Amino acid sequence: MNKIFLHISLLFSLIAFSQNEQLAQYYYDKGDFDKALVSYQELSDGLPTNPFYFQRKIDCMQQLLQFESAEKAIQERLNKYKQATLLVELGYNFQLQKNVSKAKKYYDNAIDKIRINPNEVYGVANTFEKKVLLDYALQSYLVASELVPSYDFKYQTALLFGQLGRTDEMIANFLDEAFENQQSVVMIQNQLTRYMSNEGDSKFNESLRKNLIVRVQKNQDVFWNQFLSWFFMQQKEFGKAFIQEKSIYKRNPESLSSIIGLGQMAIEEGDYEVASDVMNYVLENTSDVDLIVQAHSFLLKIKMENAKEKDFTAINAQFDLLLKQYGLTPVTLSLQLKQAHFVSFIMKNPTEGKAIIKRAMDMQLNPYDQALCKMELADILLSEEKFNQALLYYSQIQENLQNNVLSHEASLKSAKTSYFKTDFEWALKQFKELKSASTQLIANDALEYFLLINDNTVADSTQTALKQFAKGDYLLYQNRNQEAIAQFQSILKNFKGQEIESVTLLRLGRLYEKLGDFNLALAQYQNIIDHHSDGIYIDEALYFSADIYNKQLQQPDKAKVLFEKIIFNHQDSIYFVDARRKFRELRGDTNL
């Protein structure tokens, strides 16, 4: 019986303690430091060895300007536990009182403790970092490393160098750490990418590039070629990345997967020249059927992007030839699906496209490949206005491949199907959920449609203009470009000055670009710039106009002006980074 009472008593004590901790946290988060101090004092008295409760008690005292009480508490704990971190706490307590000389004395004492016992570095450096005393944190790591060379703090010191603006030293330490601990490469590249994206004058990019080139020249390890290739890919300099990848392959001809990946990225960014060179290089250097099919598949994708009607028959014949050569097997599925898409959407023969897919689905396919077939089949059914059948296949993909990128893509296409059907209420709910998708492209696409429906519903509760716009988008989806142009022009005529006008101009601009009528495209974008400069499509109008002047019309001065407007006026744009890079290229910067 006594044991039962003891267990009950302990249980209630634990519950009461937990509630007190939650109450203390609540007061602390609210900024009610008087009440928080009382609670943390009780918690600290109950568990005197707990450093968190003690630290919160000191924080509350300092917030309430009770510096003498804080000093007394820290000193008592220091006398009892002899922890070097408490010297930092004492110093910081004086710093808050603007007593710099006393603060420095205790900070130096803390570092002296590292000289006596280098193991103190972990607690001392961490405490300095928490107080944002970065120079002292850095000094702590450097002192410990000098005393014990086996201590490896390159990653920690690199982060501190970066925060202190000493980026050359940061780069050197990060690269040394990456080479010595190659499992940390991705983590280090993520850190470097932050500086590559945010460095205003691009000096960081130049310093990193030079550092990598020096290491490539001095060290024959392919690791540095791989790192330099990664750097060039971040800068979208795919030709330079390809040079490095070829050098890697010549010394280590085991796999072409990274070269295939480079070519795929070049295609996604529209650098078809480099992508073609990459895929042809793969074909010249492999007898692996899987890689050969992948390379041919990407090459055909490039041809399809630039194809004129007179080329259609030849492209389809090339599909037939390759499939005859390599067989109708799961290995050639990518070719089969591309052919199905080509004949359905480009050659306008959906019956043949569906036959190709159904033939593919009769093969022994894994669940992912089955989903790829269903996705293409649903896309074709959607183009035939068979909305419900398309939705059925999209939902099957979502059900069979949960939490997969393909599943998210199916969800997006399902939402677009509802949008094409003008079921805007349901589509809006789906797009709202997809805005937070882990895949950035899907999230951006969902956000665009969410804003389109939401803004035009607020502006027109009858959704009359939005229905007409959805019809134009559906014609675009079906690749009925001239009819889409007529539809969008009708919207501009009938809903002039309304909310729908700016996005309609944007759609027309993109469509004219696709058809190669760049002057007409520019006219649509200029209309947005002149009359909708306060709208959400202004950055796109500026960017697409600049790109036309730069790539198509060879008028770099006009492009430079427009890119500059994005840099200075639209820093939150998804086109900001690309605009800044292209502006520097046009300006003739060598440090890209």
URKA-V857091 format. One record per residue. N is the residue number from 1. PHI is phi in degrees with one decimal (none if undefined). OMEGA is omega in radians with two decimals (NA if undefined). D_CENTER is the distance of its C-alpha to the mean C-alpha in whole Angstrom. Layout:
BEGIN
n phi omega d_center
N PHI OMEGA D_CENTER
N PHI OMEGA D_CENTER
END
This chain:
BEGIN
n phi omega d_center
1 none 3.14 61
2 -61.2 3.13 61
3 -64.6 3.13 57
4 -63.0 3.12 56
5 -61.8 3.13 57
6 -64.6 3.13 55
7 -63.5 3.13 52
8 -63.3 -3.14 52
9 -61.0 3.12 52
10 -64.7 -3.13 49
11 -62.1 3.13 47
12 -65.4 3.10 48
13 -63.9 3.14 47
14 -64.7 3.13 44
15 -63.5 -3.14 43
16 -63.3 -3.14 45
17 -64.4 3.14 43
18 -63.5 3.13 39
19 -65.3 3.12 40
20 -64.3 3.12 41
21 -63.7 3.12 38
22 -63.9 3.12 36
23 -65.6 3.12 38
24 -61.3 3.12 38
25 -63.1 3.13 34
26 -60.1 3.13 34
27 -63.3 -3.11 37
28 -64.1 -3.14 34
29 -64.3 3.13 31
30 -75.2 -3.07 34
31 85.3 3.09 35
32 -90.5 -2.94 38
33 -73.0 3.07 39
34 -60.2 -3.13 43
35 -70.8 3.12 43
36 -62.4 -3.13 40
37 -62.0 3.12 42
38 -58.4 -3.10 45
39 -66.8 -3.12 42
40 -70.3 3.06 41
41 -63.5 3.11 44
42 -63.6 3.13 46
43 -63.1 -3.13 43
44 -67.6 3.09 43
45 -64.7 3.14 47
46 -71.1 3.11 46
47 -130.8 -3.02 44
48 -62.1 -3.11 45
49 -85.5 -3.09 43
50 -76.5 -3.07 39
51 -70.9 -3.10 38
52 -66.5 3.14 35
53 -61.9 3.14 38
54 -63.3 -3.11 40
55 -64.1 3.11 37
56 -66.2 3.10 36
57 -61.6 3.12 40
58 -65.5 3.11 40
59 -57.3 -3.13 37
60 -63.6 3.10 39
61 -59.5 -3.11 42
62 -68.4 3.08 40
63 -63.6 3.14 38
64 -91.1 3.13 42
65 62.6 3.10 43
66 -92.0 -2.99 45
67 -67.6 3.14 45
68 -65.5 3.10 48
69 -63.3 3.12 48
70 -63.5 3.14 44
71 -60.3 -3.13 46
72 -61.9 -3.13 49
73 -64.5 3.14 46
74 -64.9 -3.11 44
75 -63.6 3.12 47
76 -62.6 3.13 49
77 -67.8 3.10 46
78 -62.7 3.14 46
79 -62.0 -3.07 50
80 -81.6 -3.00 49
81 -106.1 3.09 46
82 56.0 -3.12 46
83 -85.9 -3.11 42
84 -64.0 -3.13 41
85 -62.0 -3.13 38
86 -71.3 3.03 40
87 -66.6 3.07 41
88 -64.7 3.14 38
89 -62.6 3.10 39
90 -63.9 3.12 42
91 -59.9 -3.11 41
92 -67.8 3.10 38
93 -62.0 3.08 41
94 -74.3 3.12 43
95 -62.6 3.11 40
96 -62.4 3.10 39
97 -93.4 -3.14 43
98 64.2 3.06 42
99 -95.9 -2.97 45
100 -65.3 -3.07 43
101 -64.6 3.12 45
102 -68.1 3.11 46
103 -58.9 -3.12 42
104 -61.6 -3.14 42
105 -58.0 -3.11 45
106 -72.8 3.08 43
107 -62.6 3.11 40
108 -64.1 3.10 42
109 -61.5 3.13 44
110 -63.0 3.12 41
111 -69.2 3.06 40
112 -61.7 3.10 43
113 -62.7 3.08 43
114 -67.0 3.13 40
115 -63.8 3.12 43
116 -77.3 -3.12 45
117 -136.7 -3.07 43
118 -56.6 3.12 39
119 -64.6 3.11 38
120 -66.3 -3.04 38
121 -58.4 -3.04 35
122 -62.3 3.14 32
123 -71.8 -3.08 34
124 -65.8 -3.12 35
125 -61.4 3.14 31
126 -62.8 3.13 29
127 -66.5 3.07 32
128 -58.9 -3.12 31
129 -63.5 3.13 28
130 -61.1 3.13 28
131 -86.8 -3.09 30
132 57.5 3.03 28
133 -98.5 -2.90 31
134 -69.1 3.13 29
135 -61.7 3.13 31
136 -69.5 3.09 33
137 -61.3 3.12 31
138 -62.1 3.13 30
139 -60.0 3.13 34
140 -60.1 -3.14 34
141 -64.8 -3.09 32
142 -66.9 3.11 34
143 -62.7 -3.13 37
144 -63.1 -3.12 37
145 -65.8 3.12 35
146 -68.7 -3.12 38
147 -75.7 -3.12 41
148 -127.6 -3.06 39
149 -57.2 -3.13 37
150 -74.5 3.06 36
151 -68.0 -3.10 34
152 -115.0 3.14 30
153 -117.8 -3.10 28
154 -63.0 -3.12 26
155 -65.7 -3.13 23
156 -63.4 -3.13 24
157 -70.1 3.09 26
158 -61.8 3.11 23
159 -59.5 -3.13 21
160 -68.3 3.07 24
161 -57.3 3.14 25
162 -62.3 -3.14 21
163 -65.8 3.13 22
164 -88.4 3.12 25
165 81.2 3.13 24
166 -94.8 -2.94 26
167 -71.1 3.11 23
168 -62.8 3.11 25
169 -69.0 3.07 26
170 -61.1 -3.13 23
171 -59.5 -3.11 22
172 -59.0 -3.13 25
173 -67.9 3.11 25
174 -62.0 -3.11 21
175 -68.5 3.07 22
176 -61.3 -3.13 26
177 -64.2 -3.13 24
178 -61.4 -3.11 22
179 -69.9 -3.09 25
180 -76.7 3.13 27
181 -127.2 -2.93 25
182 -71.5 3.04 23
183 -71.7 -3.12 21
184 -96.0 -3.03 19
185 -57.9 -3.09 17
186 -61.6 3.13 14
187 -61.5 -3.14 14
188 -69.9 3.10 16
189 -62.5 3.08 13
190 -63.0 3.10 10
191 -66.0 -3.14 13
192 -64.6 -3.13 14
193 -60.0 3.12 11
194 -59.2 -3.14 11
195 -76.8 3.11 14
196 -65.1 -3.12 14
197 -81.0 -2.94 11
198 -105.8 -3.08 14
199 -70.8 -3.00 17
200 -66.6 -3.01 19
201 -101.7 3.04 22
202 71.0 3.11 20
203 -63.3 3.14 23
204 -61.8 -3.13 20
205 -58.4 -3.13 19
206 -65.6 -3.14 23
207 -64.3 3.12 24
208 -65.0 3.13 21
209 -59.7 -3.12 22
210 -62.8 -3.13 26
211 -61.3 3.14 25
212 -68.3 -3.14 24
213 -62.8 3.11 26
214 -60.2 -3.12 29
215 -69.4 3.06 28
216 -61.9 -3.09 28
217 -72.9 -3.05 31
218 -88.9 -3.04 33
219 -126.1 -3.07 32
220 -82.2 3.14 32
221 -66.1 -3.10 30
222 -65.1 3.11 27
223 -52.3 -3.07 24
224 -74.8 3.02 24
225 -63.9 3.12 24
226 -64.3 -3.12 21
227 -68.3 3.13 19
228 -67.6 3.06 20
229 -61.0 3.09 19
230 -58.1 -3.14 16
231 -59.4 -3.13 16
232 -64.0 3.11 17
233 -67.5 3.07 14
234 -62.9 3.13 12
235 -86.0 -3.11 15
236 61.5 3.04 15
237 -97.7 -2.96 19
238 -70.0 3.09 19
239 -62.3 3.12 23
240 -68.1 3.09 23
241 -62.9 -3.13 20
242 -64.2 3.09 23
243 -58.9 3.13 26
244 -66.3 -3.12 24
245 -64.4 3.09 24
246 -65.9 3.10 27
247 -62.6 3.11 29
248 -63.2 -3.07 27
249 -65.5 3.14 28
250 -63.0 -3.13 32
251 -88.4 -3.09 32
252 -143.1 -3.00 30
253 -79.3 -3.10 31
254 -93.2 -3.04 30
255 -145.2 3.08 27
256 -106.9 -3.03 25
257 -63.2 -3.13 22
258 -68.6 3.11 20
259 -70.1 3.05 22
260 -58.7 3.12 21
261 -60.6 3.09 17
262 -61.8 3.13 18
263 -62.1 3.13 20
264 -63.6 3.13 17
265 -65.2 3.12 14
266 -63.0 3.09 17
267 -63.3 -3.12 18
268 -60.4 -3.14 15
269 -92.7 3.06 15
270 80.7 3.11 19
271 -91.4 -3.02 20
272 -71.2 -3.13 23
273 -64.2 3.12 26
274 -65.8 -3.14 24
275 -58.3 3.11 22
276 -63.7 3.11 26
277 -60.3 -3.12 27
278 -63.3 -3.09 25
279 -67.2 3.07 26
280 -67.0 3.08 30
281 -63.0 3.10 29
282 -61.4 -3.13 28
283 -62.7 -3.13 31
284 -75.3 -2.96 34
285 -121.6 3.11 33
286 -144.6 2.99 33
287 -117.3 3.11 35
288 -73.2 -3.05 32
289 -61.2 -3.14 33
290 -59.8 3.13 29
291 -68.6 3.13 28
292 -61.9 3.13 30
293 -63.9 3.11 29
294 -58.1 -3.10 26
295 -63.6 3.12 26
296 -62.6 3.14 29
297 -61.1 3.13 27
298 -69.5 3.11 24
299 -63.7 3.10 27
300 -67.7 3.08 28
301 -60.8 3.11 25
302 -63.9 3.12 25
303 -61.9 -3.14 29
304 -64.9 -3.13 28
305 -63.7 -3.04 26
306 -106.8 -2.98 28
307 -74.1 2.94 31
308 -100.8 -3.06 34
309 -58.5 -3.13 37
310 -66.2 -3.11 39
311 -90.1 -2.96 37
312 -59.7 -3.07 36
313 -62.4 -3.13 39
314 -65.2 3.13 38
315 -65.6 3.13 35
316 -65.1 3.10 36
317 -64.4 3.11 39
318 -67.1 3.04 36
319 -57.6 -3.11 34
320 -59.7 -3.11 38
321 -63.4 -3.12 39
322 -66.3 3.14 36
323 -69.2 3.06 36
324 -69.4 -3.09 40
325 -70.9 -3.02 39
326 -106.7 3.01 37
327 86.9 3.08 38
328 -89.7 -3.09 37
329 -132.0 3.07 35
330 -57.2 3.13 32
331 -64.0 -3.10 31
332 -96.8 -3.09 31
333 -59.0 -3.12 29
334 -60.0 3.10 26
335 -67.2 -3.12 29
336 -62.0 -3.12 31
337 -69.9 3.09 28
338 -66.1 3.10 27
339 -65.0 3.12 31
340 -59.7 3.13 31
341 -66.2 -3.10 29
342 -62.8 -3.09 30
343 -70.2 -3.11 34
344 -76.7 -2.98 33
345 -94.0 -3.09 31
346 -95.2 -3.14 32
347 -88.0 3.06 35
348 59.4 3.10 36
349 -129.4 -3.07 37
350 -63.3 3.13 36
351 -61.4 3.11 39
352 -66.0 3.14 38
353 -60.0 3.12 34
354 -64.6 3.13 35
355 -63.3 3.12 38
356 -61.3 -3.10 35
357 -68.8 -3.12 33
358 -63.5 3.05 36
359 -64.8 3.13 37
360 -65.4 -3.10 34
361 -70.2 3.08 34
362 -78.5 3.11 37
363 -77.1 3.07 36
364 -79.2 -3.07 35
365 -112.6 3.03 31
366 -75.4 -3.07 29
367 -57.4 -3.13 27
368 -67.0 3.14 24
369 -66.3 3.05 26
370 -59.8 3.13 28
371 -64.9 3.09 25
372 -61.1 3.11 24
373 -63.9 3.14 28
374 -63.3 3.14 28
375 -64.1 -3.13 25
376 -67.3 3.11 26
377 -63.7 3.11 30
378 -62.8 3.12 28
379 -60.0 -3.14 27
380 -68.9 3.11 30
381 -60.5 3.10 32
382 -62.5 -3.14 30
383 -66.1 3.12 31
384 -92.8 -3.12 35
385 67.2 3.07 34
386 -93.5 -2.97 35
387 -61.9 -3.06 32
388 -66.5 3.09 34
389 -65.2 3.11 34
390 -62.8 3.14 30
391 -60.7 3.13 29
392 -61.3 3.14 31
393 -68.2 3.10 29
394 -60.3 -3.12 25
395 -68.2 3.09 27
396 -63.1 3.11 28
397 -64.2 3.13 25
398 -60.3 -3.10 23
399 -74.5 -3.04 26
400 -84.2 -3.12 26
401 -127.6 -3.09 22
402 -65.9 3.13 21
403 59.7 3.08 18
404 -113.8 3.14 17
405 -57.4 3.13 14
406 -63.7 3.09 17
407 -65.4 3.09 19
408 -64.1 3.12 16
409 -64.9 3.10 17
410 -64.3 3.10 20
411 -63.0 3.13 20
412 -64.3 -3.14 18
413 -67.6 3.06 21
414 -63.6 3.11 24
415 -64.1 3.13 23
416 -66.1 3.09 23
417 -61.6 3.09 26
418 -61.0 3.11 28
419 -64.5 3.12 27
420 -62.1 3.11 29
421 -76.0 -3.04 32
422 64.5 2.99 31
423 -88.4 -2.95 31
424 -69.5 -3.11 29
425 -62.9 3.13 29
426 -70.4 3.13 28
427 -61.0 -3.12 25
428 -61.3 3.12 24
429 -62.1 -3.12 24
430 -67.4 3.13 22
431 -64.5 3.13 19
432 -61.4 3.12 19
433 -67.5 -3.06 18
434 -75.9 3.10 16
435 -58.8 -3.11 14
436 -101.1 3.13 12
437 -61.3 -3.11 11
438 -69.7 3.11 9
439 -84.6 -3.00 8
440 -61.8 -3.12 6
441 -62.9 3.12 9
442 -67.3 3.13 11
443 -61.8 3.13 11
444 -64.6 3.13 11
445 -62.4 -3.14 14
446 -63.2 3.13 16
447 -61.9 -3.14 15
448 -59.3 -3.11 17
449 -72.3 3.09 20
450 -60.7 3.14 20
451 -65.8 3.13 21
452 -58.4 -3.10 23
453 -68.5 -3.07 25
454 -62.2 -3.08 25
455 -64.0 -3.08 26
456 -82.3 3.00 29
457 -81.5 3.08 30
458 -62.9 -3.09 31
459 -73.6 -3.09 32
460 -147.4 -3.06 35
461 -63.9 3.10 35
462 -78.7 3.11 37
463 60.4 -3.10 34
464 -62.3 -3.13 36
465 -65.5 -3.12 34
466 -62.8 3.11 31
467 -63.1 3.11 33
468 -67.0 3.13 34
469 -67.5 3.11 30
470 -60.5 3.09 29
471 -62.8 3.09 32
472 -63.1 3.10 31
473 -62.4 3.14 27
474 -67.7 3.07 29
475 -62.8 3.06 31
476 -60.9 3.14 28
477 -58.8 -3.14 27
478 -77.3 -3.11 30
479 66.0 3.09 30
480 -98.1 -2.89 33
481 -66.5 -3.10 32
482 -66.5 3.08 35
483 -67.2 3.10 36
484 -65.4 3.10 33
485 -59.0 3.14 34
486 -61.5 -3.14 37
487 -65.4 -3.12 35
488 -68.4 3.09 33
489 -64.0 3.09 36
490 -63.2 3.11 38
491 -63.5 3.13 35
492 -61.8 -3.13 35
493 -74.2 -3.02 39
494 -87.9 -3.08 40
495 -127.7 -3.10 37
496 -58.5 3.09 37
497 82.8 -3.13 36
498 -91.9 -3.05 34
499 -54.3 -3.04 31
500 -70.1 -2.97 30
501 -62.2 -3.02 31
502 -65.3 -3.14 28
503 -70.5 3.07 25
504 -66.5 3.07 28
505 -60.7 3.13 29
506 -63.6 3.13 25
507 -60.6 3.13 25
508 -62.2 3.12 29
509 -59.1 -3.14 27
510 -64.6 -3.14 24
511 -69.7 3.09 27
512 -63.1 3.07 30
513 -59.9 -3.14 27
514 -58.0 -3.11 27
515 -88.1 3.08 30
516 83.4 3.11 31
517 -96.6 -2.94 32
518 -73.9 3.12 31
519 -67.4 3.08 33
520 -66.2 3.09 33
521 -61.5 3.13 29
522 -59.6 -3.13 30
523 -62.8 3.12 32
524 -67.6 -3.12 30
525 -64.5 -3.13 27
526 -65.2 3.09 30
527 -62.2 3.09 31
528 -65.2 -3.12 28
529 -62.5 -3.08 28
530 -77.4 -2.96 32
531 -117.3 -3.12 32
532 -135.6 -3.05 29
533 -68.0 3.13 27
534 -97.2 -3.12 27
535 -91.1 -3.04 25
536 -83.8 -3.09 21
537 -104.8 -3.07 21
538 -64.7 -3.12 23
539 -65.9 3.10 20
540 -68.0 3.12 19
541 -61.0 3.13 23
542 -65.0 -3.06 23
543 -67.1 -3.11 20
544 -66.3 3.07 22
545 -63.0 -3.14 25
546 -60.2 -3.13 24
547 -64.7 3.11 23
548 -65.7 3.12 26
549 -60.7 -3.08 28
550 -75.6 -2.99 26
551 -90.3 -2.97 26
552 -97.0 -3.03 29
553 -100.0 3.09 31
554 53.2 3.08 31
555 -121.9 -3.00 31
556 -63.4 -3.12 29
557 -64.1 3.10 31
558 -66.6 3.12 30
559 -63.1 -3.09 26
560 -60.3 3.14 26
561 -61.1 -3.09 27
562 -72.5 3.07 25
563 -60.7 -3.12 22
564 -63.4 3.12 23
565 -62.8 3.09 24
566 -65.7 -3.10 20
567 -60.7 -3.05 20
568 -89.9 -3.02 22
569 -113.0 -3.04 22
570 -138.9 -3.11 19
571 -65.0 -3.13 16
572 -89.1 -3.11 14
573 -73.1 3.07 14
574 -69.0 3.13 11
575 -95.6 -3.04 13
576 -59.1 -3.06 14
577 -62.5 3.13 12
578 -64.8 3.13 14
579 -62.1 -3.14 17
580 -64.4 3.14 18
581 -62.5 -3.11 17
582 -68.3 3.08 20
583 -60.6 -3.14 22
584 -64.7 3.10 22
585 -60.6 -3.13 23
586 -67.7 3.13 26
587 -75.3 3.09 27
588 89.8 3.11 28
589 -63.0 3.04 26
590 -91.5 -3.08 26
591 -95.7 -3.14 24
592 -89.2 NA 21
END
